[in-house]
């Protein structure tokens, strides 16, 4: 299927060539959509990668074992529903008639508009919430795999809590963090549902243009070109994780 997509992206009336790729990078609204996809994915991945550290640490080392299963269920529960359904649910929450606007209006005594729905901020919020759950889950798995004797030995040698986290937990949990951030970026950069339902499609991302090309003009070569460019971006985003794995294998 991938090779078929590559050949399809090279098809032109004159035969096989890179003309479709050249036209893509010479068309401003297409390159803007690509940069917008990268921007949304990068911001959502950055925020979720930062927030996931304290959340995973809390689940792995602070939450009592008898409550840990419940906490994990609360973390995993959103994955049991469709990504589109979750985005639609947040559309209802963030609307001017939603829970947030209604609560603020009740507190201040006058009608207010949240102003987040159908904006870039709305898309970032939806993608960040999903990315935080995913990265926290992979980080939690990496933290619980750390040998507890290392933490106890560090504490017995006089290391403070921050030093143990910085010098022991962070280096050993970094592979899980890299997996989570990579998966988050991969999913966010090619997502269609969140930018459509929460962003409103007013500033389209590449996935939206790709679908509109197929449904509108049925220009499969151009749609395949967008798909291959997205695939190349996904491959590049996975390079840091692969390099880290190779370095760790050589060290071991």
RODO-2510 file (C-alpha; in nm, 4 decimals, decimal comma):
residues 252
     n   res          X          Y          Z
     1     x     0,0000     0,0000     0,0000
     2     x     0,2816     0,2439     0,0785
     3     x     0,4567     0,1781    -0,2513
     4     x     0,1256     0,2219    -0,4313
     5     x     0,0831     0,5566    -0,2529
     6     x     0,4335     0,6635    -0,3558
     7     x     0,3657     0,5804    -0,7218
     8     x     0,0267     0,7514    -0,7073
     9     x     0,1860     1,0692    -0,5677
    10     x     0,4265     1,0757    -0,8630
    11     x     0,1565     1,0407    -1,1283
    12     x     0,0996     1,3361    -1,3622
    13     x    -0,0632     1,3659    -1,7076
    14     x     0,2884     1,3584    -1,8535
    15     x     0,3939     1,0474    -1,6594
    16     x     0,5822     0,9933    -1,3335
    17     x     0,7567     1,2997    -1,1928
    18     x     0,7993     1,5046    -0,8757
    19     x     0,5761     1,7799    -1,0138
    20     x     0,3064     1,7158    -0,7518
    21     x     0,5592     1,7711    -0,4733
    22     x     0,6910     2,0843    -0,6416
    23     x     0,3393     2,2223    -0,6769
    24     x     0,2692     2,1433    -0,3121
    25     x     0,5603     2,3501    -0,1826
    26     x     0,4819     2,6311    -0,4275
    27     x     0,1186     2,6544    -0,3126
    28     x     0,0911     2,8854    -0,0086
    29     x    -0,2307     2,7476     0,1396
    30     x    -0,0923     2,3923     0,1287
    31     x     0,2348     2,4829     0,2979
    32     x     0,0430     2,6929     0,5516
    33     x    -0,1711     2,3905     0,6338
    34     x     0,1404     2,1756     0,6763
    35     x     0,3025     2,4308     0,9074
    36     x    -0,0233     2,4612     1,1008
    37     x    -0,0306     2,0836     1,1488
    38     x     0,3272     2,0922     1,2748
    39     x     0,2521     2,3853     1,5044
    40     x    -0,0522     2,2209     1,6620
    41     x     0,1271     1,8893     1,7081
    42     x     0,4426     2,0507     1,8480
    43     x     0,2577     2,2655     2,1018
    44     x     0,0305     1,9818     2,2143
    45     x     0,3256     1,7417     2,2420
    46     x     0,5362     1,9930     2,4356
    47     x     0,2639     2,0699     2,6899
    48     x     0,1656     1,7061     2,7384
    49     x     0,5297     1,5976     2,7730
    50     x     0,5793     1,8470     3,0585
    51     x     0,2510     1,7784     3,2391
    52     x     0,2927     1,4010     3,2170
    53     x     0,6049     1,3926     3,4395
    54     x     0,4367     1,5016     3,7669
    55     x     0,1245     1,2988     3,6848
    56     x     0,3220     0,9801     3,6194
    57     x     0,5403     1,0398     3,9262
    58     x     0,2305     1,0868     4,1414
    59     x     0,0772     0,7633     4,0119
    60     x     0,3972     0,5594     4,0423
    61     x     0,5386     0,6764     4,3753
    62     x     0,2856     0,8812     4,5716
    63     x    -0,0497     0,7130     4,5078
    64     x    -0,1040     0,4313     4,7617
    65     x    -0,0986     0,0866     4,5977
    66     x    -0,4613     0,0173     4,6944
    67     x    -0,5753     0,3292     4,5037
    68     x    -0,3365     0,2930     4,2095
    69     x    -0,5650     0,0635     4,0113
    70     x    -0,8513     0,3109     4,0428
    71     x    -0,6239     0,5991     3,9363
    72     x    -0,5046     0,4011     3,6341
    73     x    -0,8614     0,3193     3,5374
    74     x    -0,9468     0,6900     3,5474
    75     x    -0,6450     0,7595     3,3270
    76     x    -0,7220     0,4834     3,0770
    77     x    -1,1018     0,5272     3,0704
    78     x    -1,1007     0,7965     2,7954
    79     x    -0,9242     0,5501     2,5629
    80     x    -1,2337     0,3290     2,5755
    81     x    -1,4255     0,5794     2,3657
    82     x    -1,3692     0,6929     2,0095
    83     x    -1,1287     0,9823     1,9508
    84     x    -1,4042     1,1569     1,7543
    85     x    -1,6561     1,1122     2,0351
    86     x    -1,4119     1,2638     2,2858
    87     x    -1,3574     1,5634     2,0577
    88     x    -1,7314     1,6070     2,0130
    89     x    -1,7803     1,5880     2,3903
    90     x    -1,5301     1,8685     2,4427
    91     x    -1,7115     2,0670     2,1755
    92     x    -2,0205     2,0542     2,3967
    93     x    -1,8193     2,1488     2,7058
    94     x    -1,6411     2,4451     2,5441
    95     x    -1,9421     2,5902     2,3624
    96     x    -2,1036     2,9122     2,4823
    97     x    -2,3894     2,6996     2,6187
    98     x    -2,1577     2,4423     2,7727
    99     x    -2,0661     2,3573     3,1303
   100     x    -1,7737     2,6007     3,1581
   101     x    -1,9635     2,9022     3,0241
   102     x    -2,2692     2,8165     3,2337
   103     x    -2,0608     2,7852     3,5518
   104     x    -1,8827     3,1170     3,4956
   105     x    -2,2127     3,2877     3,4106
   106     x    -2,3679     3,1511     3,7317
   107     x    -2,0759     3,2761     3,9438
   108     x    -2,0528     3,6295     3,8020
   109     x    -2,4239     3,6652     3,7365
   110     x    -2,4067     3,7505     3,3661
   111     x    -2,3755     3,5671     3,0378
   112     x    -2,0195     3,5113     2,9156
   113     x    -1,8525     3,3551     2,6132
   114     x    -1,5611     3,1182     2,6671
   115     x    -1,4136     3,2020     2,3268
   116     x    -1,2123     2,8803     2,2978
   117     x    -1,4286     2,6754     2,0635
   118     x    -1,3447     2,7025     1,6912
   119     x    -1,0007     2,8477     1,7599
   120     x    -0,6431     2,7196     1,7539
   121     x    -0,6562     2,7138     2,1345
   122     x    -0,9491     2,4723     2,1207
   123     x    -0,7569     2,2369     1,8926
   124     x    -0,4486     2,2569     2,1147
   125     x    -0,6606     2,1812     2,4222
   126     x    -0,8177     1,8727     2,2670
   127     x    -0,4869     1,7358     2,1372
   128     x    -0,3041     1,8129     2,4625
   129     x    -0,5585     1,6273     2,6746
   130     x    -0,5165     1,3160     2,4622
   131     x    -0,1375     1,3499     2,4513
   132     x    -0,1140     1,3931     2,8279
   133     x    -0,3054     1,0695     2,8878
   134     x    -0,0890     0,8777     2,6404
   135     x     0,2475     1,0124     2,7597
   136     x     0,1550     0,9703     3,1263
   137     x     0,0660     0,6067     3,0625
   138     x     0,3991     0,5271     2,8920
   139     x     0,5929     0,7211     3,1571
   140     x     0,4118     0,5394     3,4360
   141     x     0,5098     0,2064     3,2813
   142     x     0,8735     0,3152     3,2599
   143     x     0,8777     0,4442     3,6201
   144     x     0,7239     0,1312     3,7692
   145     x     0,9871    -0,0764     3,5862
   146     x     1,2690     0,1017     3,7733
   147     x     1,4324    -0,1165     4,0373
   148     x     1,3196     0,0146     4,3760
   149     x     1,6576    -0,0807     4,5242
   150     x     1,8152     0,2000     4,3218
   151     x     1,5820     0,4558     4,4786
   152     x     1,6370     0,3180     4,8287
   153     x     2,0135     0,3110     4,7787
   154     x     2,0120     0,6736     4,6607
   155     x     1,8097     0,7809     4,9630
   156     x     2,0343     0,5876     5,2049
   157     x     2,3393     0,7618     5,0574
   158     x     2,1875     1,1001     5,1398
   159     x     2,0271     1,2003     4,8099
   160     x     1,7321     1,4356     4,8407
   161     x     1,3996     1,3720     4,6679
   162     x     1,4761     1,6101     4,3804
   163     x     1,8218     1,4573     4,3295
   164     x     1,6741     1,1066     4,3182
   165     x     1,4189     1,2199     4,0612
   166     x     1,6749     1,4065     3,8490
   167     x     1,9637     1,1564     3,8624
   168     x     1,7823     0,8225     3,8853
   169     x     1,4176     0,8398     3,7813
   170     x     1,4455     1,0781     3,4857
   171     x     1,7306     0,8994     3,3003
   172     x     1,5716     0,5573     3,3452
   173     x     1,2205     0,6776     3,2530
   174     x     1,3324     0,8779     2,9483
   175     x     1,2704     0,5890     2,7012
   176     x     0,9056     0,5750     2,8098
   177     x     0,8821     0,9516     2,7806
   178     x     1,0268     0,9435     2,4277
   179     x     0,7800     0,6741     2,3225
   180     x     0,4884     0,8749     2,4620
   181     x     0,5926     1,2055     2,3050
   182     x     0,6617     1,0409     1,9694
   183     x     0,3237     0,8676     1,9623
   184     x     0,1545     1,1913     2,0693
   185     x     0,3200     1,3909     1,7908
   186     x     0,2445     1,1227     1,5306
   187     x    -0,1246     1,1140     1,6229
   188     x    -0,1613     1,4917     1,6550
   189     x     0,0129     1,5888     1,3301
   190     x    -0,2235     1,3773     1,1208
   191     x    -0,5408     1,4247     1,3239
   192     x    -0,8587     1,5329     1,1499
   193     x    -1,1318     1,5159     1,4163
   194     x    -1,0003     1,7647     1,6739
   195     x    -0,9117     2,0500     1,4326
   196     x    -1,2509     2,0004     1,2669
   197     x    -1,4724     1,9780     1,5771
   198     x    -1,2789     2,2065     1,8148
   199     x    -1,0918     2,4229     1,5655
   200     x    -1,3888     2,4600     1,3342
   201     x    -1,1817     2,4082     1,0217
   202     x    -1,1482     2,7852     0,9788
   203     x    -0,7713     2,7428     0,9532
   204     x    -0,7389     2,3968     0,7965
   205     x    -0,4617     2,1516     0,8701
   206     x    -0,3107     1,9161     0,6154
   207     x    -0,5363     1,6221     0,7041
   208     x    -0,8448     1,8347     0,6364
   209     x    -0,7152     1,9496     0,2968
   210     x    -0,6276     1,5917     0,2074
   211     x    -0,9808     1,4720     0,2802
   212     x    -1,1417     1,7682     0,1054
   213     x    -0,9280     1,6970    -0,2025
   214     x    -1,0491     1,3371    -0,2149
   215     x    -1,4148     1,4268    -0,1516
   216     x    -1,4181     1,7402    -0,3663
   217     x    -1,2089     1,7047    -0,6823
   218     x    -1,1079     1,3399    -0,6323
   219     x    -0,7526     1,4392    -0,7223
   220     x    -0,5891     1,1248    -0,5870
   221     x    -0,2285     1,2115    -0,6919
   222     x    -0,2395     1,5381    -0,4959
   223     x    -0,4041     1,3682    -0,1987
   224     x    -0,1375     1,0972    -0,2109
   225     x     0,1300     1,3679    -0,2193
   226     x    -0,0079     1,5194     0,1032
   227     x    -0,0215     1,1735     0,2589
   228     x     0,3415     1,1007     0,1717
   229     x     0,4540     1,4361     0,3101
   230     x     0,2708     1,3578     0,6344
   231     x     0,4334     1,0142     0,6398
   232     x     0,7774     1,1710     0,5945
   233     x     0,7097     1,4090     0,8840
   234     x     0,6034     1,1137     1,0997
   235     x     0,9242     0,9293     1,0098
   236     x     1,1385     1,2291     1,1032
   237     x     0,9575     1,2640     1,4363
   238     x     1,0486     0,9039     1,5236
   239     x     1,4205     0,9527     1,4536
   240     x     1,5129     1,0816     1,8062
   241     x     1,3459     0,7801     1,9676
   242     x     1,5219     0,5373     1,7328
   243     x     1,8597     0,7043     1,7910
   244     x     1,8093     0,6857     2,1668
   245     x     1,7288     0,3144     2,1448
   246     x     2,0407     0,2494     1,9333
   247     x     2,2631     0,4403     2,1769
   248     x     2,1245     0,2483     2,4764
   249     x     2,1802    -0,0834     2,2980
   250     x     2,5423     0,0060     2,2246
   251     x     2,5961     0,1127     2,5858
   252     x     2,4491    -0,2121     2,7161
***
